[in-house]
């Protein structure tokens, strides 16, 4: 681990849930999330953006390349301290997503990537997003697809998740909150990742999980070839599709405030 990467890991207390750039073992998840940010970033052009649940901050920093301004919000104090130090172009605030600390109708875009599955009151959060957005403003959401992430149980296997959503459930939740769903897409493996799936017995994700789940925390021993393959993944190895949503890895929604 480089000095800067080690600093990030220490500052953010890596649990395996928060995605951090620059960590080889985390690269698959980082690139999978980055692919969604890159797809959605053009919708933030010249916009006042609130990222509700910014995590490490790399996504909010990416949005600043398009937006007029980006306010990065997170509940965790060590996280907001880290984000403010590492990404000085961002406005950073600590706050609860249940009560967004911005004025009604003051935001052009709310970005909420890989966060809603962590919230107990998802409808209440969406009501807050509706409140802070101006009429015609956009809500950008990504979340794991329940049908592929936890396919055999209504209870999320990930202990950090409270409720995962299927495509139809996400669509209904957004519409019930007063949004028009402009786009609902899915993140899929592109050709190179599909080849890795074949190479690792059907799923490169399962191959990674087998390493982590079969080890004590922080003591996973990665096969050299698997780690090299994971480290080489880029955001371009994922693809967005508007069909076959039920088979997608993550869901991506663009919703407009009516």
ABEGO torsion letter per residue (X at the ends): XBAAAAAAAAAAGBAGABBBBGBAAAAAAAAAAAAAAAAAAAAABGBBBBBBGAEAGAAAAAAAAABABBBBBBABAAAAAAAAAABAABBBBBBBAABBBBBBGABABBBBBGAAAABABAAAAAAAAAAABBBGBBBBBBBBBAAAABAABABBABAABABBBBAAAAAAAAAAAGBBBABBBBBBBBAAAAAAAAAAGGBAAAAAAAAAAABBBGABBBBAAAAAAAAABBAAABBBBABGAAABABBBBBBBBX
